[in-house]
Amino acid sequence: MTEGTELSARPTDKVGRVLFQITRALALLGGLVVCAMAILTIVSVSGRAVIATPVPGDIEMVAIGTSTAVFSFLPYCQLMRGNVIVDFFMTKAPTRAKTFFDAIGSLIFLSVGAILTWRLIFGAMDMYNYGEKTMTVGFPRWVTFPYALVCMSILLVVIVYTLGRSIAETRANRFFDEHSFDEHSLE
């Protein structure tokens, strides 16, 4: 996503601005985790090639980092209209149809997000109760679940916000960030 698109797609209302700040911070944290995983992979592969000793548990740590990064990115992507958008089918559709189907997509995503959040709670409890750990480094698997639950909770709030925005846009028959959506659909 280009910076120009981010600036023009930013929510302008008070709730949207707060959500933008929160989701952007999470996305930046996710980016730092991805960078750390890249460095870990380089060190491990180099160690394997040069001294025949990789970083123990590197695959486990990359798996943990991947889940952390994915959960970090989801709320920001939803807020910036980056999740579940199929421009190919809707390029020539009227604005009202686009915003209506954005609302339908948000409603479906809200259902899926709520189910995932609900199941994450029980998954965390099971991992904690059974004391499950990773094989190589013995990292307790439940430790990553609270962060995932926080990110999913924020995602649910963002989805409710974007659902409301799409409904309001459908009623107004226009995108509130019309300029950025037109640029995006031309790509």
Contact map, one row per residue, 1 for C-alpha under 8 A:
1110110000000000000000000000000000000000000000000000000000000000000000000000000000000000000000000000000000000000000000000000000000000000000000000000000000000000000000000000000000000000000
1111110000000000000000000000000000000000000000000000000000000000000000000000000000000000000000000000000000000000000000000000000000000000000000000000000000000000000000000000000000000000000
1111111000000000000000000000000000000000000000000000000000000000000000000000000000000000000000000000000000000000000000000000000000000000000000000000000000000000000000000000000000000000000
0111111100000000000000000000000000000000000000000000000000000000000000000000000000000000000000000000000000000000000000000000000000000000000000000000000000000000000000000000000000000000000
1111111110000000000000000000000000000000000000000000000000000000000000000000000000000000000000000000000000000000000000000000000000000000000000000000000000000000000000000000000000010011000
1111111111000000000000000000000000000000000000000000000000000000000000000000000100000000000000000000000000000000000000000000000000000000000000000000000000000000000000000000000000000000000
0011111111000000000000000000000000000000000000000000000000000000000000000000000000000000000000000000000000000000000000000000000000000000000000000000000000000000000000000000000000000000000
0001111111000000000000000000000000000000000000000000000000000000000000000000000000000000000000000000000000000000000000000000000000000000000000000000000000000000000000000000000010110000000
0000111111100000000000000000000000000000000000000000000000000000000000000000000100000000000000000000000000000000000000000000000000000000000000000000000000000000000000000000000010011000000
0000011111110001100100000000000000000000000000000000000000000000000000000000000100000000000000000000000000000000000000000000000000000000000000000000000000000000000000000000000010000000000
0000000011111001100100000000000000000000000000000000000000000000000000000000000000000000000000000000000000000000000000000000000000000000000000000000000000000000000000000000000000000000000
0000000001111101100000000000000000000000000000000000000000000000000000000000000000000000000000000000000000000000000000000000000000000000000000000000000000000000000000000000000000000000000
0000000000111111100000000000000000000000000000000000000000000000000000000000000000000000000000000000000000000000000000000000000000000000000000000000000000000000000000000000000000000000000
0000000000011111110000000000000000000000000000000000000000000000000000000000000000000000000000000000000000000000000000000000000000000000000000000000000000000000000000000000000000000000000
0000000000001111111000000000000000000000000000000000000000000000000000000000000000000000000000000000000000000000000000000000000000000000000000000000000000000000000000000000000000000000000
0000000001111111111100000000000000000000000000000000000000000000000000000000000000000000000000000000000000000000000000000000000000000000000000000000000000000000100000000000000000000000000
0000000001111111111110000000000000000000000000000000000000000000000000000000000000000000000000000000000000000000000000000000000000000000000000000000000000000000000000000000000000000000000
0000000000000111111111000000000000000000000000000000000000000000000000000000000000000000000000000000000000000000000000000000000000000000000000000000000000000000000000000000000000000000000
0000000000000011111111100000000000000000000000000000000000000000000000000000001000000000000000000000000000000000000000000000000000000000000000000000000000000100000000000000000000000000000
0000000001100001111111110000000000000000000000000000000000000000000000000001001000000000000000000000000000000000000000000000000000000000000000000000000000000000000000000000000000000000000
0000000000000000111111111000000000000000000000000000000000000000000000000000000000000000000000000000000000000000000000000000000000000000000000000000000000000000000000000000000000000000000
0000000000000000011111111100000000000000000000000000000000000000000000000000000000000000000000000000000000000000000000000000000000000000000000000000000000000000000000000000000000000000000
0000000000000000001111111110000000000000000000000000000000000000000000011011001000000000000000000000000000000000000000000000000000000000000000000000000001000000000000000000000000000000000
0000000000000000000111111111000000000000000000000000000000000000000000000001000000000000000000000000000000000000000000000000000000000000000000000000000000000000000000000000000000000000000
0000000000000000000011111111100000000000000000000000000000000000000000000000000000000000000000000000000000000000000000000000000000000000000000000000000000000000000000000000000000000000000
0000000000000000000001111111110000000000000000000000000000000000000000011001000000000000000000000000000000000000000000000000000000000000000000000000000000000000000000000000000000000000000
0000000000000000000000111111111000000000000000000000000000000000000010011001000000000000000000000000000000000000000000000000000000000000000000000000000000000000000000000000000000000000000
0000000000000000000000011111111100000000000000000000000000000000000000000000000000000000000000000000000000000000000000000000000000000000000000000000000000000000000000000000000000000000000
0000000000000000000000001111111110000000000000000000000000000000000010010000000000000000000000000000000000000000000000000000000000000000000000000000000000000000000000000000000000000000000
0000000000000000000000000111111111000000000000000000000000000000000111111000000000000000000000000000000000000000000000000000000000000000000000000000000000000000000000000000000000000000000
0000000000000000000000000011111111100000000000000000000000000000000010000000000000000000000000000000000000000000000000000000000000000000000000000000000000000000000000000000000000000000000
0000000000000000000000000001111111110000000000000000000000000000000000000000000000000000000000000000000000000000000000000000000000000000000000000000000000000000000000000000000000000000000
0000000000000000000000000000111111111000000000000000000000000000110110000000000000000000000000000000000000000000000000000000000000000000000000000000000000000000000000000000000000000000000
0000000000000000000000000000011111111100000000000000000000000000110010000000000000000000000000000000000000000000000000000000000000000000000000000000000000000000000000000000000000000000000
0000000000000000000000000000001111111110000000000000000000000000000000000000000000000000000000000000000000000000000000000000000000000000000000000000000000000000000000000000000000000000000
0000000000000000000000000000000111111111000000000000000000000000000000000000000000000000000000000000000000000000000000000000000000000000000000000000000000000000000000000000000000000000000
0000000000000000000000000000000011111111100000000000000000001100100000000000000000000000000000000000000000000000000000000000000000000000000000000000000000000000000000000000000000000000000
0000000000000000000000000000000001111111110000000000000000000000000000000000000000000000000000000000000000000000000000000000000000000000000000000000000000000000000000000000000000000000000
0000000000000000000000000000000000111111111000000000000000000000000000000000000000000000000000000000000000000000000000000000000000000000000000000000000000000000000000000000000000000000000
0000000000000000000000000000000000011111111100000000001001000100000000000000000000000000000000000000000000000000000000000000000000000000000000000000000000000000000000000000000000000000000
0000000000000000000000000000000000001111111110000000000001000100000000000000000000000000000000000000000000000000000000000000000000000000000000000000000000000000000000000000000000000000000
0000000000000000000000000000000000000111111111000000000000000000000000000000000000000000000000000000000000000000000000000000000000000000000000000000000000000000000000000000000000000000000
0000000000000000000000000000000000000011111111100000011000000000000000000000000000000000000000000000000000000000000000000000000000000000000000000000000000000000000000000000000000000000000
0000000000000000000000000000000000000001111111110000111001000000000000000000000000000000000000000000000000000000000000000000000000000000000000000000000000000000000000000000000000000000000
0000000000000000000000000000000000000000111111111000010000000000000000000000000000000000000000000000000000000000000000000000000000000000000000000000000000000000000000000000000000000000000
0000000000000000000000000000000000000000011111111110010000000000000000000000000000000000000000000000000000000000000000000000000000000000000000000000000000000000000000000000000000000000000
0000000000000000000000000000000000000000001111111111111000000000000000000000000000000000000000000000000000000000000000000000000000000000000000000000000000000000000000000000000000000000000
0000000000000000000000000000000000000000000111111111110000000000000000000000000000000000000000000000000000000000000000000000000000000000000000000000000000000000000000000000000000000000000
0000000000000000000000000000000000000000000011111111100000000000000000000000000000000000000000000000000000000000000000000000000000000000000000000000000000000000000000000000000000000000000
0000000000000000000000000000000000000000000001111111100000000000000000000000000000000000000000000000000000000000000000000000000000000000000000000000000000000000000000000000000000000000000
0000000000000000000000000000000000000000000001111111100000000000000000000000000000000000000000000000000000000000000000000000000000000000000000000000000000000000000000000000000000000000000
0000000000000000000000000000000000000000000000111111110000000000000000000000000000000000000000000000000000000000000000000000000000000000000000000000000000000000000000000000000000000000000
0000000000000000000000000000000000000000000100111111111000000000000000000000000000000000000000000000000000000000000000000000000000000000000000000000000000000000000000000000000000000000000
0000000000000000000000000000000000000000001111110001111101000000000000000000000000000000000000000000000000000000000000000000000000000000000000000000000000000000000000000000000000000000000
0000000000000000000000000000000000000001001100100000111111000000000000000000000000000000000000000000000000000000000000000000000000000000000000000000000000000000000000000000000000000000000
0000000000000000000000000000000000000000000000000000011111000000000000000000000000000000000000000000000000000000000000000000000000000001100000000000000000000000000000000000000000000000000
0000000000000000000000000000000000000000000000000000001111111000000000000000000000000000000000000000000000000000000000000000000000000001100000000000000000000000000000000000000000000000000
0000000000000000000000000000000000000001100100000000011111111100000000000000000000000000000000000000000000000000000000000000000000000000000000000000000000000000000000000000000000000000000
0000000000000000000000000000000000000000000000000000000011111110000000000000000000000000000000000000000000000000000000000000000000000000000000000000000000000000000000000000000000000000000
0000000000000000000000000000000000000000000000000000000011111111000000000000000000000000000000000000000000000000000000000000000000000101000000000000000000000000000000000000000000000000000
0000000000000000000000000000000000001000000000000000000011111111100000000000000000000000000000000000000000000000000000000000000000000000000000000000000000000000000000000000000000000000000
0000000000000000000000000000000000001001100000000000000001111111110000000000000000000000000000000000000000000000000000000000000000000000000000000000000000000000000000000000000000000000000
0000000000000000000000000000000000000000000000000000000000111111111000000000000000000000000000000000000000000000000000000000000000000000000000000000000000000000000000000000000000000000000
0000000000000000000000000000000000000000000000000000000000011111111100000000000000000000000000000000000000000000000000000000000000000000000000010000000000000000000000000000000000000000000
0000000000000000000000000000000011001000000000000000000000001111111110000000000000000000000000000000000000000000000000000000000000000000000000000000000000000000000000000000000000000000000
0000000000000000000000000000000011000000000000000000000000000111111111000000000000000000000000000000000000000000000000000000000000000000000000000000000000000000000000000000000000000000000
0000000000000000000000000000000000000000000000000000000000000011111111100000000000000000000000000000000000000000000000000000000000000000000000000000000000000000000000000000000000000000000
0000000000000000000000000000010010000000000000000000000000000001111111110000000000000000000000000000000000000000000000000000000000000000000000010011000000000000000000000000000000000000000
0000000000000000000000000010111011000000000000000000000000000000111111111000000000000000000000000000000000000000000000000000000000000000000000000000000000000000000000000000000000000000000
0000000000000000000000000000010000000000000000000000000000000000011111111100000000000000000000000000000000000000000000000000000000000000000000000000000000000000000000000000000000000000000
0000000000000000000000000000010000000000000000000000000000000000001111111110000000000000000000000000000000000000000000000000000000000000000000000001001100000000000000000000000000000000000
0000000000000000000000100110110000000000000000000000000000000000000111111111000000000000000000000000000000000000000000000000000000000000000000000000001000000000000000000000000000000000000
0000000000000000000000100110010000000000000000000000000000000000000011111111100000000000000000000000000000000000000000000000000000000000000000000000000000000000000000000000000000000000000
0000000000000000000000000000000000000000000000000000000000000000000001111111110000100000000000000000000000000000000000000000000000000000000000000000001000100000000000000000000000000000000
0000000000000000000000100000000000000000000000000000000000000000000000111111111000000000000000000000000000000000000000000000000000000000000000000000001101100100000000000000000000000000000
0000000000000000000100110110000000000000000000000000000000000000000000011111111100000000000000000000000000000000000000000000000000000000000000000000000000000000000000000000000000000000000
0000000000000000000000000000000000000000000000000000000000000000000000001111111111100000000000000000000000000000000000000000000000000000000000000000000000000000000000000000000000000000000
0000000000000000000000000000000000000000000000000000000000000000000000000111111111100000000000000000000000000000000000000000000000000000000000000000000000100110010000000000000000000000000
0000000000000000001100100000000000000000000000000000000000000000000000000011111111000000000000000000000000000000000000000000000000000000000000000000000000000110010000000000000000000000000
0000010011000000000000000000000000000000000000000000000000000000000000000001111111000000000000000000000000000000000000000000000000000000000000000000000000000000000000000000000000000000000
0000000000000000000000000000000000000000000000000000000000000000000000000000111111101000000000000000000000000000000000000000000000000000000000000000000000000000000000000000000000000000000
0000000000000000000000000000000000000000000000000000000000000000000000000000111111111000000000000000000000000000000000000000000000000000000000000000000000000000000000000000000000000000000
0000000000000000000000000000000000000000000000000000000000000000000000000100110011111000000000000000000000000000000000000000000000000000000000000000000000000000000000000000000000000000000
0000000000000000000000000000000000000000000000000000000000000000000000000000000001111100000000000000000010000000000000000000000000000000000000000000000000000000000000000000000000000000000
0000000000000000000000000000000000000000000000000000000000000000000000000000000011111110000000000000010010000000000000000000000000000000000000000000000000000000000000000000000000000000000
0000000000000000000000000000000000000000000000000000000000000000000000000000000000011111110000000000000000000000000000000000000000000000000000000000000000000000000000000000000000000000000
0000000000000000000000000000000000000000000000000000000000000000000000000000000000001111111000000000000000000000000000000000000000000000000000000000000000000000000000000000000000000000100
0000000000000000000000000000000000000000000000000000000000000000000000000000000000000111111000000000000000000000000000000000000000000000000000000000000000000000000000000000000000000000000
0000000000000000000000000000000000000000000000000000000000000000000000000000000000000111111110000000000000000000000000000000000000000000000000000000000000000000000000000000000000000000000
0000000000000000000000000000000000000000000000000000000000000000000000000000000000000111111110000100000000000000000000000000000000000000000000000000000000000000000000000000000000000000000
0000000000000000000000000000000000000000000000000000000000000000000000000000000000000011111110000000000000000000000000000000000000000000000000000000000000000000000000000000000000000000100
0000000000000000000000000000000000000000000000000000000000000000000000000000000000000000111111000000000000000000000000000000000000000000000000000000000000000000000000000000000000000000000
0000000000000000000000000000000000000000000000000000000000000000000000000000000000000000111111101100000000000000000000000000000000000000000000000000000000000000000000000000000000000000000
0000000000000000000000000000000000000000000000000000000000000000000000000000000000000000000111111100000000000000000000000000000000000000000000000000000000000000000000000000000000000000000
0000000000000000000000000000000000000000000000000000000000000000000000000000000000000000000011111110000000000000000000000000000000000000000000000000000000000000000000000100111000000000000
0000000000000000000000000000000000000000000000000000000000000000000000000000000000000000000001111111000000000000000000000000000000000000000000000000000000000000000000001110110000000000000
0000000000000000000000000000000000000000000000000000000000000000000000000000000000000000000011111111100000000000000000000000000000000000000000000000000000000000000000000100000000000000000
0000000000000000000000000000000000000000000000000000000000000000000000000000000000000000010011111111110000000000000000000000000000000000000000000000000000000000000000000000000000000000000
0000000000000000000000000000000000000000000000000000000000000000000000000000000000000000000000111111111000000000000000000000000000000000000000000000000000000000000001101100111000000000000
0000000000000000000000000000000000000000000000000000000000000000000000000000000000000000000000011111111100000000000000000000000000000000000000000000000000000000000001100100000000000000000
0000000000000000000000000000000000000000000000000000000000000000000000000000000000000000000000001111111110000000000000000000000000000000000000000000000000000000000000000000000000000000000
0000000000000000000000000000000000000000000000000000000000000000000000000000000000001000000000000111111111000000000000000000000000000000000000000000000000000000001001000000000000000000000
0000000000000000000000000000000000000000000000000000000000000000000000000000000000000000000000000011111111100000000000000000000000000000000000000000000000000000011101100000000000000000000
0000000000000000000000000000000000000000000000000000000000000000000000000000000000000000000000000001111111110000000000000000000000000000000000000000000000000000000000000000000000000000000
0000000000000000000000000000000000000000000000000000000000000000000000000000000000011000000000000000111111111000000000000000000000000000000000000000000000000000000000000000000000000000000
0000000000000000000000000000000000000000000000000000000000000000000000000000000000000000000000000000011111111100000000000000000000000000000000000000000000000011011000000000000000000000000
0000000000000000000000000000000000000000000000000000000000000000000000000000000000000000000000000000001111111110000000000000000000000000000000000000000000000010001000000000000000000000000
0000000000000000000000000000000000000000000000000000000000000000000000000000000000000000000000000000000111111111000000000000000000000000000000000000000000000000000000000000000000000000000
0000000000000000000000000000000000000000000000000000000000000000000000000000000000000000000000000000000011111111100000000000000000000000000000000000000000000010000000000000000000000000000
0000000000000000000000000000000000000000000000000000000000000000000000000000000000000000000000000000000001111111110000000000000000000000000000000000000000010011000000000000000000000000000
0000000000000000000000000000000000000000000000000000000000000000000000000000000000000000000000000000000000111111111000000000000000000000000000000000000000000000000000000000000000000000000
0000000000000000000000000000000000000000000000000000000000000000000000000000000000000000000000000000000000011111111100000000000000000000000000000000000000000000000000000000000000000000000
0000000000000000000000000000000000000000000000000000000000000000000000000000000000000000000000000000000000001111111110000000000000000000000000000000000100110000000000000000000000000000000
0000000000000000000000000000000000000000000000000000000000000000000000000000000000000000000000000000000000000111111111000000000000000000000000000000000000010000000000000000000000000000000
0000000000000000000000000000000000000000000000000000000000000000000000000000000000000000000000000000000000000011111111100000000000000000000000000000000000000000000000000000000000000000000
0000000000000000000000000000000000000000000000000000000000000000000000000000000000000000000000000000000000000001111111110000000000000000000000000000000000000000000000000000000000000000000
0000000000000000000000000000000000000000000000000000000000000000000000000000000000000000000000000000000000000000111111111000000000000000000000000000100110000000000000000000000000000000000
0000000000000000000000000000000000000000000000000000000000000000000000000000000000000000000000000000000000000000011111111100000000000000000000000000000000000000000000000000000000000000000
0000000000000000000000000000000000000000000000000000000000000000000000000000000000000000000000000000000000000000001111111110000000000000000000000000000000000000000000000000000000000000000
0000000000000000000000000000000000000000000000000000000000000000000000000000000000000000000000000000000000000000000111111111000000000000000000001001100000000000000000000000000000000000000
0000000000000000000000000000000000000000000000000000000000000000000000000000000000000000000000000000000000000000000011111111100000000000000000001000100000000000000000000000000000000000000
0000000000000000000000000000000000000000000000000000000000000000000000000000000000000000000000000000000000000000000001111111110000000000000000000000000000000000000000000000000000000000000
0000000000000000000000000000000000000000000000000000000000000000000000000000000000000000000000000000000000000000000000111111111000000000000000001000000000000000000000000000000000000000000
0000000000000000000000000000000000000000000000000000000000000000000000000000000000000000000000000000000000000000000000011111111100000000000001001100000000000000000000000000000000000000000
0000000000000000000000000000000000000000000000000000000000000000000000000000000000000000000000000000000000000000000000001111111110000000000001000000000000000000000000000000000000000000000
0000000000000000000000000000000000000000000000000000000000000000000000000000000000000000000000000000000000000000000000000111111111000000000000000000000000000000000000000000000000000000000
0000000000000000000000000000000000000000000000000000000000000000000000000000000000000000000000000000000000000000000000000011111111110000000011000000000000000000000000000000000000000000000
0000000000000000000000000000000000000000000000000000000000000000000000000000000000000000000000000000000000000000000000000001111111110000000111000000000000000000000000000000000000000000000
0000000000000000000000000000000000000000000000000000000000000000000000000000000000000000000000000000000000000000000000000000111111100000000000000000000000000000000000000000000000000000000
0000000000000000000000000000000000000000000000000000000000000000000000000000000000000000000000000000000000000000000000000000011111110000000000000000000000000000000000000000000000000000000
0000000000000000000000000000000000000000000000000000000000000000000000000000000000000000000000000000000000000000000000000000001111111000000111000000000000000000000000000000000000000000000
0000000000000000000000000000000000000000000000000000000000000000000000000000000000000000000000000000000000000000000000000000001101111100000111000000000000000000000000000000000000000000000
0000000000000000000000000000000000000000000000000000000000000000000000000000000000000000000000000000000000000000000000000000000000111110011110000000000000000000000000000000000000000000000
0000000000000000000000000000000000000000000000000000000000010000000000000000000000000000000000000000000000000000000000000000000000011111111110000000000000000000000000000000000000000000000
0000000000000000000000000000000000000000000000000000000000000000000000000000000000000000000000000000000000000000000000000000000000001111110000000000000000000000000000000000000000000000000
0000000000000000000000000000000000000000000000000000000110010000000000000000000000000000000000000000000000000000000000000000000000000111110000000000000000000000000000000000000000000000000
0000000000000000000000000000000000000000000000000000000110000000000000000000000000000000000000000000000000000000000000000000000000000111111000000000000000000000000000000000000000000000000
0000000000000000000000000000000000000000000000000000000000000000000000000000000000000000000000000000000000000000000000000000000000001111111100000000000000000000000000000000000000000000000
0000000000000000000000000000000000000000000000000000000000000000000000000000000000000000000000000000000000000000000000000000000000001100111110000000000000000000000000000000000000000000000
0000000000000000000000000000000000000000000000000000000000000000000000000000000000000000000000000000000000000000000000000000000100111100011111100000000000000000000000000000000000000000000
0000000000000000000000000000000000000000000000000000000000000000000000000000000000000000000000000000000000000000000000000000001100111100001111111000000000000000000000000000000000000000000
0000000000000000000000000000000000000000000000000000000000000000000000000000000000000000000000000000000000000000000000000001101100110000000111111100000000000000000000000000000000000000000
0000000000000000000000000000000000000000000000000000000000000000000000000000000000000000000000000000000000000000000000000000000000000000000111111100000000000000000000000000000000000000000
0000000000000000000000000000000000000000000000000000000000000001000100000000000000000000000000000000000000000000000000000000000000000000000011111111000000000000000000000000000000000000000
0000000000000000000000000000000000000000000000000000000000000000000000000000000000000000000000000000000000000000000000011011000000000000000011111111100000000000000000000000000000000000000
0000000000000000000000000000000000000000000000000000000000000000000000000000000000000000000000000000000000000000000000000001000000000000000001111111110000000000000000000000000000000000000
0000000000000000000000000000000000000000000000000000000000000000000100000000000000000000000000000000000000000000000000000000000000000000000000011111111000000000000000000000000000000000000
0000000000000000000000000000000000000000000000000000000000000000000100100000000000000000000000000000000000000000000000010000000000000000000000011111111100000000000000000000000000000000000
0000000000000000000000000000000000000000000000000000000000000000000000000000000000000000000000000000000000000000000010011000000000000000000000001111111110000000000000000000000000000000000
0000000000000000000000000000000000000000000000000000000000000000000000000000000000000000000000000000000000000000000000000000000000000000000000000111111111000000000000000000000000000000000
0000000000000000000000000000000000000000000000000000000000000000000000110110000000000000000000000000000000000000000000000000000000000000000000000011111111100000000000000000000000000000000
0000000000000000000000000000000000000000000000000000000000000000000000100010000000000000000000000000000000000000100010000000000000000000000000000001111111110000000000000000000000000000000
0000000000000000000000000000000000000000000000000000000000000000000000000000000000000000000000000000000000000000000010000000000000000000000000000000111111111000000000000000000000000000000
0000000000000000000000100000000000000000000000000000000000000000000000000010000000000000000000000000000000000000000000000000000000000000000000000000011111111100000000000000000000000000000
0000000000000000000000000000000000000000000000000000000000000000000000000110010000000000000000000000000000000000100000000000000000000000000000000000001111111110000000000000000000000000000
0000000000000000000000000000000000000000000000000000000000000000000000000000000000000000000000000000000000000100110000000000000000000000000000000000000111111111000000000000000000000000000
0000000000000000000000000000000000000000000000000000000000000000000000000000000000000000000000000000000000000000000000000000000000000000000000000000000011111111100000000000000000000000000
0000000000000000001000000000000000000000000000000000000000000000000000000010011000000000000000000000000000000000000000000000000000000000000000000000000001111111110000000000000000000000000
0000000000000000000000000000000000000000000000000000000000000000000000000000011000000000000000000000000001101100000000000000000000000000000000000000000000111111111000000000000000000000000
0000000000000000000000000000000000000000000000000000000000000000000000000000000000000000000000000000000001000100000000000000000000000000000000000000000000011111111100000000000000000000000
0000000000000001000000000000000000000000000000000000000000000000000000000000000000000000000000000000000000000000000000000000000000000000000000000000000000001111111110000000000000000000000
0000000000000000000000000000000000000000000000000000000000000000000000000000011000000000000000000000001001000000000000000000000000000000000000000000000000000111111111000000000000000000000
0000000000000000000000000000000000000000000000000000000000000000000000000000000000000000000000000000011001100000000000000000000000000000000000000000000000000011111111100000000000000000000
0000000000000000000000000000000000000000000000000000000000000000000000000000000000000000000000000000001000000000000000000000000000000000000000000000000000000001111111110000000000000000000
0000000000000000000000000000000000000000000000000000000000000000000000000000000000000000000000000000000000000000000000000000000000000000000000000000000000000000111111111000000000000000000
0000000000000000000000000000000000000000000000000000000000000000000000000000000000000000000000000011011000000000000000000000000000000000000000000000000000000000011111111100000000000000000
0000000000000000000000000000000000000000000000000000000000000000000000000000000000000000000000000011001000000000000000000000000000000000000000000000000000000000001111111110000000000000000
0000000000000000000000000000000000000000000000000000000000000000000000000000000000000000000000000000000000000000000000000000000000000000000000000000000000000000000111111111000000000000000
0000000000000000000000000000000000000000000000000000000000000000000000000000000000000000000000010010000000000000000000000000000000000000000000000000000000000000000011111111111100000000000
0000000000000000000000000000000000000000000000000000000000000000000000000000000000000000000000111011000000000000000000000000000000000000000000000000000000000000000001111111110000000000000
0000000000000000000000000000000000000000000000000000000000000000000000000000000000000000000000010000000000000000000000000000000000000000000000000000000000000000000000111111100000000000000
0000000000000000000000000000000000000000000000000000000000000000000000000000000000000000000000000000000000000000000000000000000000000000000000000000000000000000000000011111110000000000000
0000000000000000000000000000000000000000000000000000000000000000000000000000000000000000000000110010000000000000000000000000000000000000000000000000000000000000000000001111111000000000000
0000000000000000000000000000000000000000000000000000000000000000000000000000000000000000000000110010000000000000000000000000000000000000000000000000000000000000000000001101111101000000000
0000000000000000000000000000000000000000000000000000000000000000000000000000000000000000000000100010000000000000000000000000000000000000000000000000000000000000000000001000111111001000000
0000000000000000000000000000000000000000000000000000000000000000000000000000000000000000000000000000000000000000000000000000000000000000000000000000000000000000000000001000011111000000000
0000000111000000000000000000000000000000000000000000000000000000000000000000000000000000000000000000000000000000000000000000000000000000000000000000000000000000000000000000001111111000000
0000000000000000000000000000000000000000000000000000000000000000000000000000000000000000000000000000000000000000000000000000000000000000000000000000000000000000000000000000011111111100000
0000000100000000000000000000000000000000000000000000000000000000000000000000000000000000000000000000000000000000000000000000000000000000000000000000000000000000000000000000000011111110000
0000100110000000000000000000000000000000000000000000000000000000000000000000000000000000000000000000000000000000000000000000000000000000000000000000000000000000000000000000000011111111000
0000000010000000000000000000000000000000000000000000000000000000000000000000000000000000000000000000000000000000000000000000000000000000000000000000000000000000000000000000001011111111100
0000000000000000000000000000000000000000000000000000000000000000000000000000000000000000000000000000000000000000000000000000000000000000000000000000000000000000000000000000000001111111110
0000100000000000000000000000000000000000000000000000000000000000000000000000000000000000000000000000000000000000000000000000000000000000000000000000000000000000000000000000000000111111111
0000100000000000000000000000000000000000000000000000000000000000000000000000000000000000000000000000000000000000000000000000000000000000000000000000000000000000000000000000000000011111111
0000000000000000000000000000000000000000000000000000000000000000000000000000000000000010001000000000000000000000000000000000000000000000000000000000000000000000000000000000000000001111111
0000000000000000000000000000000000000000000000000000000000000000000000000000000000000000000000000000000000000000000000000000000000000000000000000000000000000000000000000000000000000111111
0000000000000000000000000000000000000000000000000000000000000000000000000000000000000000000000000000000000000000000000000000000000000000000000000000000000000000000000000000000000000011111
